[in-house]
């Protein structure tokens, strides 16, 4: 079961980031703690365990609840957009994996952003607006060059706000981090169809 719990953690991180993207695009508001937990995962490069990427499972409790719900009784109205963004991010990560130069570039840029964040904020686990803007720049300068680009649907007025756009781009980068982790622990797209019960049970066990 351990391997399925690892996959459930990674997938919960991905759907949590996707849900936050939907909430920002539609309503412009998300919980700060959940946002920080998702974005802070970008900076964890050598974790002691899969859960350490998210500061323990408490950092992805929203994602674990959502994943359990989606795998138990999927509803297109509630979950369709979240699933769509999650699959788009998985596809993006697979294309990134074939571009080692871009991977190295992203790694260097994230390390630099982390150094700057630590000088400002220390290790309190929160991610400030300056760091969010930097993560958004990293996504825009690298991953947004990969076609097809992920298109965000939502309230046009909200999607014109720099602060909202920055958070969405930073969350897409966090989603890619989770997708990388998903593949590192053996997660595959076909698991979402053929191993739904194992993933659901693993997610429930982690709550």
N, C-alpha and C positions, 0 to 999 in steps of 0.2 A: 504493500500500500504506500510505502514511503515515496516511491517514484511517482505515483499518481498524486500524492499530496504536493510534491514539488511542482508538478505540472499545473495543478490547480492554483497554487500560489502565483505562478507566472501568469497564468491566464486571468486570474482575478486582478492582477496589476494592470493587465491590458484592458479589460472591460471597464475597470474603474476609471482609467484615463479617458477611455472613449465616452463614458457616461458624463464625465466632467466637461468634455468638449461639447456634447449635446446641450448640457445645461447652460454653458456660457453662450453658445450660439443662439439659443432660444430665449434665455432669461437674463443672462449677464451676471448671474450670481452663483457662487459655489462655496462650500464650506472650506475655510482656510486650512484647517488641520488636514483634511483629506487632500486638498490641493498640494500642500507642502509635502505630505508623505509620498505622493506620486512623483513630484518633481525631484525630491531629494534622492529618489532611487537612481536617478541618472548619474549621480556622483559616486555610487557604490560600485567599485570595479573589482574588488577582491574580497567578496563576502565570505564569512565563515560558514554560512548556510544560505539556502535560497531565501528563507524568511528574513535574513539579515538585510537583504536588499531593500526591504520595506519597513525597516525598524521593527521587525517582528510582525506577526499576523495582524496586530492591532492597526498597522498602517494600511492594510487592505481589507479591513472588515466590511467596508462598503462594497468593495469588489467581490468578496466572498459571498456576501448575501445576494448580490446581483447575479453572480454566476450560478449559484444554487437555484435561484428563481428562474433564470433563463433555461437551465438544463432540466428543470422539473416541469414547467408549463410555459413554454415560449409563447409570447404574445407579440405579433408583428407591430401592433400599435405602440406598445411600451418599449419593446426591445429591438425593433427593426433597425433604427438608426445606429444604435450602439453596436449591434452585430456588424452592420455595414462598415463602420469605421474600423472596427477591430480586424475584420478580414482585409481591409485596405492596408492597414498597418502591417499585418503579417506579410502581405504581398510585397510591400515596400521593403521590409527587412530582408526578405529573400533576395531582392534585387541589390540591396546594399551589400549583402554577403558576397556577391560576385564582383564587388568593386573594392578591393583591399586598400587602394590609395585613399578613397573617401573614408573608409573605416578608420584609417590611421589619422586622417585629418580631423575627423569628429572627435576621436580620442584625445588628441592634443588640445583641441579647442575646449573640450569639456574639462580637462585637467587645469587649463589656464583659468577658466571661469570658477572652478572650485577653489583654487588658490585665492582668487580675489574675494570670493564669498567668505572664506574662512578668516581672512584678514579683517573683514567688516563685521561678521556676525559670530565668529567662533563656531562651536559645535552644538548650537541650540536646536538644530533640526529644522528650523524655519527657513523658508526661501523668500528673500525680499524682492521687491519690484525690480531692482537693478539686476539681480541675478536672473529673474524671469525674462527681462528684456534681452539679456545676453544669450540665454538658452534659445529664445525665439530667433535671434540673429543666426545662431549656429544652424538651426533647422532650415531657415530660409536660404542660407548660403550653401547648404550641402544637400540635404534630403529633398528639398523642394525642386531640385534640378532633375530628379529622377521622374521619368514619365511612366504611367500617367500620374499627374499630381492629384493629391487628395483634395477633393472639393468639399467645402463645408457649407451646409445648408442651415439657414437660421434667419433671425431678424436682421434685415439689411442695415438698420440703424445701429444695432449693437456691433455688427461685423465691420463697421467703419471706425470703431473706437480702437485706438492704438493699444490701450491696456488689455482689451478683450482679445484682440488679434495676437498679442504677445503671449497671453496665457494659453490660447489654443495651440499656437505653434510649439510652445514649450511642452504642452501635454502630449502632442503628437510625438515629440522626441522621447518623452517618457514612455509612450506606448511602444515605440521601437525598442527601447531598453527592455521592456517586458517581453517583447516578441523575440529578442535575442536570447533572453533567459529561457523562454518557452522551448526554443530549439535546442539550447544547451542541455536541458534536462530530458530531451527525447520527445518533446511535443511535436506532433504532426497534424496537418489540417484534417486528415481522415479521422483522427481521434475525436474530432468534434461531432462526427456522424456515428462512428462505430463504437466509441468508448464513452458515450455520454453518461451512462450510469456510473462508471468508475470515477469519472471526473466529478460528477454531482456528489457522490458519497464522500469523496476525498475533501471536497469543499465544505460539506456539512461537518465532517470530523474536525475541521480546523476552526469552526466557529465557537 
